[in-house]
């Protein structure tokens, strides 16, 4: 059976681990997610531009088939 000092040491170690996890979660939430959102926004703009180009080419093909 563990004595009180060993239990207190283990509790302190667990508290330290929890603090590190909280710090890591905060870093991910405030830093990495912002960069990921910027990348998603950039990709979304590129996809809209490509979609507009494809739609324009489709309209041109339809126009040429009609004429």
N, C-alpha and C positions, 0 to 999 in steps of 0.2 A: 504494500500500500504506500502511496506517495505521501510525503509529509507536506505541511502547509507551504513551506518555501518552494518546493518543486511545483506545487499547484499554482502558486502566485507567479512563478517564472513562466509557466506555460500560458497562463492568462495574459501576461504582458506580451509574450511572443504572438499570441493570437491577435491582441489589440494592434500590434505593429503590422501584422499581415493585413488586417482590415484597413488600416490607414493607407498602406501601399495600394491596396485594391481601390480605395476611394480616390486616391490621387490618379491612378491609371484611368479610371472611368471618367474622371473630370477632364483629363488630357484628351481622351478620345472624343468626349462630348463637345468640348469647346474648341478643339483644334482640328482633329482629323475629319470630323463630320462636316465642318465648314469647307474644307478643301474638296471633299467628295461631292458636296452640293455644287461647288463651282464647276467641277468637272462634268457633272450631270447637266448643268445648265449649258455649258459649252457644247456638249454632244447634242443636246436638244436643238440648239440653234443650227448646228451643222445638218441634223436630220431634216429640219424644216426647209433649209436651203436646198438640199438634195431632193426632197419631195416636191418643192416648187419647180425645180428644174425638170423633173420627170413629168409632172403634170403639164408643164408648158410644152414639152416635146410631144406628149400625147395629144394635146390640142392641135399642134402643128400637123401631126400625122392625120388626124381626123379631117382637118381643113383640106389637106392635100388629096385625101380620098374623095371628098365631096366635090372638089373642083376637078 
